[in-house]
């Protein structure tokens, strides 16, 4: 592999996610402009008797985007809006250009003010909203042209419903594509199938309700007032039902989590359980636990989980910094909650949960009460002495602290910091021997988490770590960079062929199925290799060459390497 080829491979992969999303945003905007200019301009509404202007539609879209409904299914939150109501009314009673303008103005104000979106996120959501509306109106207008003059009312109902469902499918596909583009991976079939389902049922329901409102508006406008009371009662009942279901699920989760904490072997395992359960309980993006020093001369310990798979576990911080973090506990924000951990009027720590996404639901008083209960359970675990004794042992043993700072918590392999240190050490030796770097990336690992759960994904990662250890020599180092990415340092190679043999041995070991409970998962990995001379090669360039080689091999391969269920 030449040096220029390596740079080209890196540059292709290094296209930033925001750039890809910006291109998708521009395509959405261009598509909307093209439809308005070629199809929708100077079109008329199909129904008479009711006049709907752009500002009425803008107000409707604004209210619909603000008054969203959230439903939780299997610990996932699905958000529904009532945008189909102004959309259907605009289809039937407004000029198409007025409908597009109303959507643009109303949605933009809602995203800016209610959801506090800015920059590229705001631009993409606005562009995909407008493009979806343009596509819906275009399908509706073209359908009217195909039916001829004076179509029956029922045919307009069917046509409007079909157009709105098609728009919902397009919107879901665009959002999935934008998320995948930011991660440099196209959406899988599983992700695209997720676009259809619970969301489509909600769209169909609100579309039917909007058509009923349209008929009332045509024949008996005052009858619309009769819908206000039952709609208000249904919304209030739904929110009360969701709140009750959520509290029961949270109570059950809290009970289970505390049992796992009590059964934890040491404080590291217990803190991981506490952080994961805190994120689940409060649907939070980030959970943090700060444990104050147990005595003089000891360090406070900071742990956090999120966003995503990011984790910091038992990181020592000086007592002064811990005291400042503890003092900042007051003044809670809408999407951040803190609770002190107290034993006999003595503060032993603080737990924090936060929702970091701009349009996340704000915490309420029920969440505040639940966090206080959660904190009391954590304090009980400390009071029982299991965690407190482990904390004292950990804080006074510098060797264990150093190990925690340089070890991946899940697999026990080296982390990025130790990897960089070992690679730098190997390349600075004054020898004539070679140093190799193997880059591994599990193929389609995301589908394991999506289809079988994160516990199964963790078991796969632990199994991969074990196979790496079994395939390496005594002086080699295996590390996990995060997610499903692994790196191996081959120190003291006699020749290039020895590195190739080891990389092939690793790849063969990873092709063996992994037992995950009652399932067997077939796995494989994309592997890249780079070799340099000790005392001459640059660590960053060696890593970049291995990464580029892995990328090249993946795209030249015809067979792929998909994880799937066996048996």
Residue pairs with C-beta under 8 A, 6 or more apart in sequence:
1 530
1 545
1 548
1 549
1 552
5 548
5 552
6 544
6 545
6 548
6 549
7 548
9 548
9 549
9 551
9 552
10 544
10 547
10 548
10 551
12 551
13 184
13 547
13 548
13 551
15 184
17 181
17 182
17 183
17 184
18 120
18 182
20 181
20 182
20 184
21 120
21 124
21 178
21 181
21 182
22 120
22 123
24 124
24 174
24 177
24 178
24 181
25 120
25 123
25 124
25 127
25 128
26 127
28 124
28 127
28 128
28 130
28 131
28 174
29 127
29 130
29 131
31 131
31 134
32 100
32 127
32 130
32 131
32 133
32 134
35 131
35 134
35 135
35 137
35 138
36 96
36 97
36 100
36 134
39 138
39 141
39 142
40 96
40 97
40 100
40 134
40 137
40 138
40 141
41 96
41 97
43 95
43 96
43 97
43 141
44 95
45 52
45 91
45 92
45 93
45 94
45 95
46 91
46 92
46 144
46 151
46 156
47 92
47 93
47 156
47 214
47 218
49 218
50 92
50 93
50 214
50 217
50 218
50 221
51 93
52 89
52 90
52 93
52 94
52 98
53 94
53 98
53 102
54 94
54 98
54 99
54 101
54 102
54 105
55 102
55 105
56 102
57 86
57 89
57 90
57 94
57 98
57 99
57 101
57 102
57 103
57 106
58 101
58 102
58 103
58 105
58 106
58 109
59 106
60 85
60 86
60 89
60 102
60 106
61 83
61 86
61 102
61 103
61 105
61 106
61 107
61 110
62 106
62 107
62 109
62 110
63 82
64 81
64 82
64 83
64 85
64 86
64 106
65 81
65 83
65 106
65 107
65 110
65 111
65 114
65 115
66 110
66 114
67 81
67 82
68 79
68 80
68 81
69 79
69 80
69 81
69 235
69 238
70 77
70 78
70 79
70 80
70 242
70 361
71 77
71 78
71 80
71 198
71 242
72 78
72 242
72 245
72 246
72 249
72 283
73 198
75 249
75 280
75 283
77 283
77 361
78 198
78 199
80 199
80 202
80 206
82 206
84 164
84 203
84 206
84 207
84 210
85 206
85 209
85 210
85 213
86 102
86 103
86 106
87 99
87 103
87 133
87 136
87 164
87 167
87 210
88 160
88 164
88 207
88 210
88 211
88 214
89 210
89 213
89 214
89 217
90 98
90 99
90 102
90 103
90 137
91 99
91 136
91 137
91 140
91 160
91 163
92 156
92 160
92 214
93 214
93 217
94 102
96 137
96 141
99 133
99 137
100 130
100 133
100 134
100 137
103 129
103 130
103 133
104 126
104 129
104 130
107 125
107 126
107 129
107 130
108 122
108 126
111 117
111 122
111 125
111 126
112 118
112 122
115 358
115 359
116 358
116 359
117 125
117 358
117 359
118 358
121 358
124 178
128 171
128 174
128 175
128 178
129 171
131 170
131 174
132 167
132 168
132 170
132 171
132 174
133 167
135 166
135 167
135 170
136 163
136 164
136 166
136 167
137 163
139 162
139 163
139 166
139 167
140 159
140 160
140 163
143 159
143 162
143 163
144 151
144 156
144 159
147 155
147 159
151 159
153 215
157 211
160 207
160 211
161 204
161 207
161 208
161 211
164 203
164 207
165 200
165 203
165 204
165 207
168 199
168 200
168 203
169 195
169 196
169 200
172 194
172 195
172 196
172 199
173 187
173 192
173 195
176 187
176 191
176 192
176 194
176 195
177 186
177 187
179 187
180 186
180 187
180 191
185 446
188 444
188 446
188 447
188 450
190 447
190 450
190 451
191 450
213 224
213 227
216 223
216 224
216 227
217 224
243 366
246 366
247 366
247 370
250 281
250 370
253 277
253 280
253 281
254 277
254 281
254 370
254 373
254 374
254 377
256 277
257 273
257 274
257 277
257 281
258 377
258 380
258 381
260 273
260 277
261 270
261 273
261 274
261 377
261 378
261 381
262 381
262 384
262 386
264 270
264 273
264 386
266 390
267 314
267 387
267 390
267 391
267 394
268 313
268 314
268 394
268 404
268 409
270 381
270 386
270 387
270 390
271 289
271 303
271 313
271 314
272 305
272 311
272 313
272 409
274 287
274 289
274 351
274 378
275 287
275 288
275 289
275 303
275 304
275 305
275 311
276 287
276 305
278 284
278 287
278 289
278 305
278 351
278 353
278 374
279 285
279 286
279 287
279 305
279 306
279 353
281 353
281 370
281 374
282 337
282 353
282 355
282 363
282 367
282 370
282 371
283 355
283 361
284 306
284 353
284 354
284 355
285 306
285 307
285 354
285 355
285 356
285 357
285 360
286 304
286 305
286 306
286 307
286 352
286 353
286 354
286 356
287 304
287 305
287 306
287 351
287 352
287 353
287 354
288 302
288 303
288 304
288 305
288 351
288 352
288 353
288 354
289 302
289 303
289 304
289 349
289 350
289 351
289 352
289 378
290 300
290 301
290 302
290 303
290 322
290 325
290 326
290 349
290 350
290 351
290 352
291 300
291 301
291 303
291 341
291 348
291 349
291 391
292 300
292 319
292 322
292 326
292 347
292 348
292 349
293 299
293 300
293 319
293 322
293 395
294 388
294 391
294 392
294 395
295 392
298 392
298 395
298 396
299 316
299 317
299 318
299 319
299 395
299 401
300 316
300 317
300 318
300 319
300 321
300 322
301 314
301 315
301 316
301 317
301 391
301 394
301 395
302 312
302 314
302 315
302 316
302 317
302 322
302 325
303 311
303 312
303 313
303 314
303 315
304 310
304 311
304 312
305 311
306 356
307 356
309 482
309 483
310 482
311 409
313 404
313 409
314 394
314 401
314 404
315 404
315 405
316 395
316 401
325 350
326 340
326 347
326 350
329 338
329 340
329 350
332 338
334 362
334 363
335 354
335 355
335 356
335 360
335 362
335 363
336 352
336 353
336 354
336 355
336 363
337 352
337 353
337 354
337 363
337 367
337 368
337 371
338 350
338 351
338 352
338 371
339 350
339 351
339 371
339 372
339 374
339 375
340 347
340 349
340 350
340 375
341 347
341 348
341 349
341 350
341 351
341 375
341 378
341 379
341 382
342 348
342 379
343 379
343 382
343 383
348 379
348 382
349 378
351 371
351 374
351 375
351 378
353 363
353 371
355 361
355 362
355 363
381 387
382 388
393 400
394 400
394 401
394 404
395 401
405 417
406 414
406 415
406 417
406 418
406 421
407 413
407 414
407 415
407 418
408 414
408 415
408 479
408 480
410 458
410 461
410 462
410 480
411 461
411 462
411 464
411 465
411 480
412 465
413 465
413 468
413 469
413 478
413 479
413 480
413 486
414 422
414 477
414 478
414 479
414 480
415 479
415 480
416 479
416 481
416 482
418 477
418 479
419 477
419 479
419 481
419 487
419 489
420 539
422 477
422 479
422 489
422 491
423 435
423 437
423 489
423 539
423 542
423 543
424 539
426 435
426 489
426 491
426 492
426 534
427 435
427 532
427 534
427 535
427 536
427 537
427 538
427 539
427 542
428 534
428 535
429 534
429 535
430 534
430 535
431 492
431 534
431 535
432 533
432 534
433 492
433 493
433 494
433 534
434 492
434 493
434 494
434 495
434 496
434 499
434 531
434 532
434 533
434 534
435 489
435 490
435 491
435 492
435 493
435 531
435 532
435 533
435 534
435 537
435 542
436 488
436 489
436 490
436 493
436 499
436 502
436 503
436 529
436 530
436 531
436 532
437 487
437 488
437 489
437 490
437 529
437 530
437 531
437 532
437 542
437 543
437 545
437 546
438 487
438 488
438 490
438 499
438 502
438 503
438 506
438 527
438 528
438 529
438 546
439 485
439 486
439 487
439 527
439 528
439 529
439 530
439 543
439 546
439 547
439 549
439 550
440 485
440 486
440 487
440 488
440 506
440 510
440 525
440 526
440 527
440 528
440 550
441 484
441 485
441 486
441 525
441 526
441 550
441 554
442 460
442 464
442 484
442 510
442 523
442 524
442 525
442 563
443 523
443 524
443 525
443 526
443 554
443 560
443 561
443 562
443 563
444 561
444 562
444 563
445 457
445 460
445 483
445 484
445 563
447 562
447 563
448 456
448 457
448 460
448 521
448 563
449 456
449 457
451 565
452 516
452 519
452 521
452 565
456 516
456 517
456 519
456 521
459 514
459 516
460 514
460 516
460 521
460 523
461 480
461 484
463 514
464 486
464 510
464 514
464 523
464 525
465 478
465 480
465 486
467 506
467 509
467 510
467 512
468 478
468 486
468 488
468 506
469 478
470 509
471 502
471 505
471 506
471 509
472 478
472 488
472 490
472 502
473 490
473 502
475 491
475 492
476 488
476 489
476 490
476 491
476 502
477 488
477 489
477 491
478 486
478 487
478 488
479 486
479 487
479 488
479 489
480 486
481 487
486 525
487 543
487 546
488 502
488 506
490 498
490 499
490 502
493 499
493 531
496 531
499 529
499 531
500 529
503 527
503 529
506 527
507 524
507 525
507 527
510 523
510 524
510 525
511 522
511 523
511 524
513 520
513 521
513 522
513 523
513 566
514 520
514 521
514 523
519 565
519 566
519 567
520 565
520 566
520 567
521 563
521 564
521 565
521 566
522 562
522 563
522 564
522 566
523 561
523 563
524 561
524 562
524 563
525 561
526 550
526 551
526 553
526 554
526 557
526 561
527 550
527 553
528 546
528 547
528 548
528 549
528 550
528 551
528 552
528 553
529 546
529 549
530 542
530 543
530 545
530 546
530 549
532 538
532 541
532 542
